[in-house]
Amino acid sequence: MLYREAGQFKESYAADMAIFPIRQDRIGLAIILVAAFVGVPLAASDFVLAVVMVPLLIFALAAIGLNILTGYTGLLSLGTGGFMGVGAFACYKLTTAFPDLNIVVCILTSGVVASAVGAVFGLPSLRIKGFYLAVATLSAQFFLDWCFVRIPWLVNHNVSGAIEVPIRTLFGVAVTGPNASPQVRYLVILAIVTFLTWIASNLLHGRVGRSFMAVRDMDIAAELIGIKLYQTKLLAFAVSSYYCGVAGALMVFLWYGSAEPAVFGIDQSFLILFMVIIGCLGSLVGSFFGAALIYGLPIALRNGLGALGLQIPAATVEHLTLMTVGGLIVLFLIIEPHGLARLWQIGKQKLRVWPFPY
């Protein structure tokens, strides 16, 4: 039996509460990381890396940020696109103000600016929740969109009003700009996403994460047992906005190469929200599943229909994608509200007890 924990005895509380308590899970994670860091760059083409893998990782990171706020803390937000824009514009200002600063440091630091902005717009969560909080974060989205367009200082008074990514190197290798290879961009993004996912996993499995989930389940009871409600909600907004800000900086600097403010509109916020809903609310793995499905669906439709000899315009493929995503959201909400991550968990549980009945 390949997937059994029989004979794997836990001798300490830390071992019993480990994120991956079964040895096979740890081995599987190591295989996935080796394949991602070594196998994919060697086997995948430049097209697959630049068009599929790079945006997939960026969207997964943004979905993790929203999942921390919505899935783990229970605070609905429709301002994800705006917070991603804050990270992108902050990274642009940092790279132009400090041209010798390491590009990875600029990207990670830009998340701090987005975190501060997210905490400010998270202040309404201290008094309102549910639908009213969603409206408040929606207003934050529109306000940030207005700032991106109407404040020329954010783009150094550039006439085009767009972010133009400068050329930056890391250890002598081009990371941004036209000379940066897809392999280098992919590896840099993968390293950042892996590191931040590890940070999020440890954060959510500790005291802070338990506070988030207590607020999500019943905020009044959480406050009665000693959890500081206001600080916990603001911390959730700050952490979530940090991840979204880093994702926005990665999107512009290591994927697009340049971007206009329209990139961070309300459509981006809804796209990330759909990824979280379909992937699984309150699951880091679900964030990756949701990003893979939502972003990979139009690519699969276009290639699949092309393989069948059906030449369908791109606009039609987009319409089919929207209809399919809408149908999947309704289907998952009815059949499996916990999303793809729950299906993955059920499959693992059935494998653990196979061939016995579940």
ZAMARGU-4260 file (C-alpha; in steps of 0.2 Angstrom, whole numbers, plus 5000, padded with zeros to 4 digits):
<rodrens>
0) 5000/5000/5000 | 5008/5016/4994 | 4998/5028/5004 | 4998/5022/5022 | 5003/5030/5039
5) 5004/5013/5047 | 5020/5012/5057 | 5023/5031/5057 | 5022/5034/5076 | 5022/5052/5082
10) 5033/5055/5097 | 5030/5073/5100 | 5016/5086/5099 | 5026/5095/5085 | 5026/5079/5075
15) 5008/5076/5078 | 5003/5094/5073 | 5015/5094/5058 | 5008/5102/5042 | 5012/5086/5032
20) 5011/5072/5046 | 5012/5058/5033 | 5029/5053/5026 | 5022/5051/5009 | 5015/5068/5008
25) 5032/5075/5012 | 5040/5064/4998 | 5026/5070/4986 | 5029/5088/4990 | 5048/5086/4988
30) 5045/5078/4971 | 5033/5092/4965 | 5046/5105/4970 | 5060/5096/4961 | 5049/5094/4946
35) 5045/5113/4947 | 5062/5120/4949 | 5072/5107/4938 | 5060/5098/4927 | 5049/5112/4920
40) 5063/5124/4915 | 5072/5110/4906 | 5057/5102/4898 | 5044/5116/4894 | 5046/5127/4880
45) 5048/5146/4881 | 5029/5148/4876 | 5023/5137/4890 | 5034/5145/4903 | 5029/5163/4897
50) 5011/5160/4893 | 5006/5147/4905 | 5017/5144/4920 | 5022/5162/4924 | 5004/5169/4925
55) 4998/5153/4934 | 5010/5156/4948 | 5006/5175/4949 | 4987/5171/4950 | 4990/5158/4963
60) 4999/5170/4974 | 4985/5183/4972 | 4972/5169/4976 | 4982/5165/4992 | 4981/5183/4997
65) 4962/5184/4995 | 4960/5167/5003 | 4969/5173/5019 | 4956/5187/5020 | 4940/5178/5014
70) 4943/5160/5016 | 4952/5160/5033 | 4945/5176/5041 | 4928/5177/5033 | 4930/5195/5027
75) 4924/5197/5009 | 4934/5209/4998 | 4931/5215/4981 | 4947/5226/4980 | 4960/5213/4976
80) 4964/5221/4959 | 4967/5238/4967 | 4979/5231/4980 | 4988/5222/4966 | 4990/5239/4957
85) 4996/5247/4973 | 5010/5234/4973 | 5014/5236/4955 | 5015/5255/4956 | 5025/5255/4972
90) 5038/5243/4964 | 5039/5255/4949 | 5043/5270/4961 | 5055/5260/4971 | 5065/5254/4955
95) 5066/5272/4948 | 5070/5280/4965 | 5083/5267/4969 | 5090/5260/4953 | 5104/5250/4961
100) 5092/5241/4973 | 5089/5222/4970 | 5074/5219/4960 | 5068/5205/4971 | 5070/5217/4986
105) 5059/5230/4977 | 5046/5217/4973 | 5045/5211/4991 | 5045/5228/4998 | 5031/5234/4987
110) 5020/5222/4996 | 5023/5232/5012 | 5015/5247/5004 | 5001/5237/4998 | 4999/5230/5015
115) 4998/5248/5023 | 4985/5253/5010 | 4975/5237/5013 | 4975/5240/5032 | 4968/5258/5029
120) 4954/5252/5018 | 4951/5237/5031 | 4946/5250/5044 | 4927/5248/5039 | 4928/5229/5044
125) 4929/5235/5062 | 4911/5240/5061 | 4903/5231/5046 | 4904/5214/5038 | 4896/5204/5025
130) 4888/5213/5010 | 4892/5230/5018 | 4910/5226/5019 | 4910/5220/5001 | 4903/5237/4996
135) 4916/5246/5006 | 4930/5236/4998 | 4922/5239/4981 | 4923/5257/4984 | 4941/5255/4988
140) 4944/5247/4971 | 4936/5262/4962 | 4946/5274/4972 | 4962/5266/4969 | 4958/5265/4950
145) 4955/5283/4950 | 4972/5286/4959 | 4981/5276/4946 | 4974/5286/4932 | 4973/5303/4939
150) 4989/5305/4949 | 5004/5306/4937 | 5017/5306/4950 | 5014/5287/4952 | 5021/5285/4934
155) 5034/5298/4936 | 5023/5310/4925 | 5025/5298/4910 | 5014/5304/4896 | 5007/5287/4892
160) 5001/5285/4910 | 5008/5267/4910 | 5021/5258/4920 | 5037/5255/4909 | 5047/5242/4917
165) 5066/5246/4918 | 5079/5233/4914 | 5086/5225/4930 | 5098/5211/4933 | 5100/5198/4947
170) 5118/5191/4949 | 5122/5197/4932 | 5107/5189/4923 | 5093/5199/4916 | 5077/5197/4926
175) 5066/5211/4919 | 5066/5219/4901 | 5066/5212/4884 | 5083/5202/4887 | 5076/5192/4902
180) 5073/5174/4897 | 5056/5165/4901 | 5067/5152/4911 | 5074/5166/4922 | 5057/5174/4925
185) 5049/5158/4929 | 5062/5153/4942 | 5062/5170/4951 | 5043/5169/4952 | 5043/5151/4957
190) 5056/5155/4971 | 5046/5170/4978 | 5029/5160/4977 | 5036/5145/4986 | 5044/5156/4999
195) 5028/5166/5002 | 5017/5150/5002 | 5028/5143/5015 | 5027/5158/5026 | 5008/5158/5024
200) 5007/5140/5028 | 5016/5142/5044 | 5007/5158/5049 | 4990/5150/5046 | 4994/5134/5056
205) 5000/5145/5071 | 4992/5156/5083 | 4988/5170/5071 | 4979/5158/5059 | 4969/5151/5073
210) 4964/5168/5077 | 4959/5171/5059 | 4948/5156/5059 | 4940/5160/5076 | 4935/5177/5069
215) 4928/5168/5053 | 4918/5155/5063 | 4910/5167/5076 | 4918/5184/5079 | 4908/5187/5095
220) 4914/5171/5103 | 4932/5174/5097 | 4931/5191/5106 | 4924/5183/5122 | 4939/5170/5123
225) 4952/5184/5122 | 4955/5187/5104 | 4957/5205/5100 | 4945/5207/5086 | 4950/5224/5078
230) 4968/5220/5078 | 4965/5202/5070 | 4954/5209/5056 | 4967/5223/5052 | 4981/5210/5052
235) 4971/5199/5040 | 4969/5214/5028 | 4987/5219/5030 | 4993/5201/5026 | 4981/5198/5012
240) 4985/5215/5004 | 5004/5211/5005 | 5002/5195/4995 | 4991/5204/4982 | 5004/5218/4981
245) 5018/5206/4978 | 5007/5197/4965 | 5004/5214/4956 | 5022/5218/4956 | 5027/5201/4948
250) 5013/5203/4936 | 5019/5219/4928 | 5038/5217/4930 | 5040/5198/4926 | 5025/5195/4915
255) 5018/5210/4906 | 5034/5220/4905 | 5023/5236/4905 | 5005/5239/4910 | 4991/5252/4910
260) 4980/5256/4925 | 4966/5246/4917 | 4975/5230/4921 | 4970/5232/4939 | 4952/5235/4937
265) 4937/5227/4945 | 4938/5212/4932 | 4954/5207/4940 | 4946/5207/4957 | 4932/5196/4952
270) 4944/5184/4943 | 4954/5181/4958 | 4938/5179/4968 | 4932/5166/4956 | 4948/5156/4958
275) 4946/5156/4977 | 4928/5150/4976 | 4931/5136/4964 | 4948/5131/4972 | 4942/5131/4990
280) 4939/5144/5003 | 4952/5142/5017 | 4964/5131/5008 | 4981/5136/5001 | 4981/5121/4989
285) 4964/5126/4983 | 4972/5143/4978 | 4983/5134/4966 | 4969/5123/4960 | 4958/5137/4957
290) 4971/5148/4948 | 4975/5133/4937 | 4957/5130/4932 | 4952/5148/4929 | 4967/5153/4920
295) 4970/5137/4911 | 4952/5135/4905 | 4953/5147/4890 | 4970/5140/4885 | 4963/5122/4885
300) 4947/5127/4876 | 4957/5136/4862 | 4969/5122/4860 | 4956/5108/4862 | 4944/5116/4849
305) 4959/5119/4837 | 4964/5101/4839 | 4947/5096/4833 | 4949/5107/4818 | 4937/5120/4824
310) 4943/5137/4821 | 4934/5148/4833 | 4938/5167/4835 | 4946/5172/4852 | 4931/5182/4857
315) 4920/5167/4856 | 4932/5157/4866 | 4932/5171/4879 | 4913/5170/4879 | 4913/5151/4881
320) 4926/5153/4895 | 4914/5165/4905 | 4899/5154/4903 | 4909/5139/4908 | 4916/5148/4923
325) 4899/5154/4928 | 4892/5136/4927 | 4907/5129/4937 | 4904/5141/4951 | 4885/5137/4952
330) 4890/5118/4951 | 4902/5119/4965 | 4891/5129/4976 | 4878/5116/4974 | 4887/5100/4974
335) 4904/5103/4983 | 4904/5120/4991 | 4922/5117/4997 | 4929/5117/4979 | 4943/5107/4971
340) 4953/5106/4987 | 4940/5096/4995 | 4939/5084/4980 | 4958/5082/4982 | 4956/5078/5000
345) 4942/5065/4997 | 4953/5057/4984 | 4967/5056/4996 | 4956/5049/5010 | 4949/5035/4999
350) 4967/5031/4994 | 4972/5029/5012 | 4958/5016/5016 | 4958/5007/4999 | 4953/4993/4995
355) 4942/4994/5010 | 4925/5004/5009 | 4925/5022/5014
</rodrens>
